Amino acid sequence: MNCAVSLPRLPRVAHWRKGIVRFMDIILHVGAHRTGSTSFQHYLRGNRAVLMADGTALWEPYMLRKGLFTGLFAKPRMMNGRNLQRRAMGRIRMQAAQAMRAGAARLLVSEENMIGAPRACLRSATLYPAIGERMARLDAAFEGRINRVVMSIRAQDLWWSSVAAYGVGRGHTVPDAGRIAGIADSARTWRNVITDMACALPQVKIKVLPFEQFAGQSDKILAAATNSAAPRNHAQSWLNRSPDAAMLRKKMAENGVPASALPAHLVQGEGRWNPFSQTQAAALREAYADDMMWLTAGADGLATLTEDHSRERAGFSLPAGVLTKGQTHDQQTDPRFQGRLAQTG
């Protein structure tokens, strides 16, 4: 069975727009969340002038969250007689064309929300359930010209803990025991996420970077994305880190959430919040080990594992650096996909 992404009918590309980004590489850095994406974007902004001089145009959240993608991922709808998806695609193509006319050899788009929101993962108790459809929409918006996607992944027990702590710190509900059990029992792993992405982008090279090896090394992430040397300025910033117990209680109080909603040992104690039992955490770590084995073995030709052999073992904490908040706001066929169907959420 051929791989396909089930999508509503996408707007056709106007003839006068076709090929506007034909001679410019388009590279997507899609996160994931809680894998150093904010630190990477801080690094990119700090080196914007260097990147521009090297022919790299940069789109990152400070630009994208002002409305460039608005309507692209929503259900098809009209407003004032205008198709919001079509308008989003038009904005993206126009901005890409402007970057190419300005002399950019490549366009680097870094935005973790392209693949979905962490709260959607928590609601569904699964990893990025709609990534297939979202990446297909991006592919249509860029007229099938995406060259490369870079994605960081992280051990599931720590990734889910970080997502939950960050969400609670921003005023969201503390996940109950049933939700935590559902997450731990979910059969969906990074392998499924990467497979869905590859199904939606069958001609695109996907690079997967383990967070444990690339944390605090934004220059190496950029080098992996562009296949070229990267500046080292601002490379070791550490932003938007998960709150520890004390900070979590403080943030919950600021948002009117009682600290009593936390596990008893964290109501007064210190340390990192891990909502999983030892058995649940072990199952999630085993799932991550299986994902890494699959990637090391070639990922069925769907993706390439990029490793940093200069860091043989991840430490217990990231390198020292800037410890402030980040942003002020938060169908083609391919023989590789025989028998696979991209999950559209």
Secondary structure, 3 states (H helix, E strand, C coil): CCCCCCCCCCCCCCHHHCCCCCCCEEEEECCCCCCCHHHHHHHHHHCHHHHHHCCEEEECHHHHCCCCCCCCCCCCCEECCEEHHHHHHHHHHHHHHHHHHCCCCEEEEECHHHHCCHHHHHHHCCCCCCHHHHHHHHHHHCCCCEEEEEEEECCHHHHHHHHHHHHHHCCCCCCCHHHHHHHHHCCCCHHHHHHHHHHHCCCCEEEEEEHHHHCCCHHHHHHHHHCCCCCCCCCCCCCCCCCCHHHHHHHHHHCCCCHHHCCHHHHCCCCCCCCCCHHHHHHHHHHHHHHHHHHHCCHHHCCEECCCCCCCCCCCCCCCCCCCCCCCCCCCCCHHHCCCCCCCC
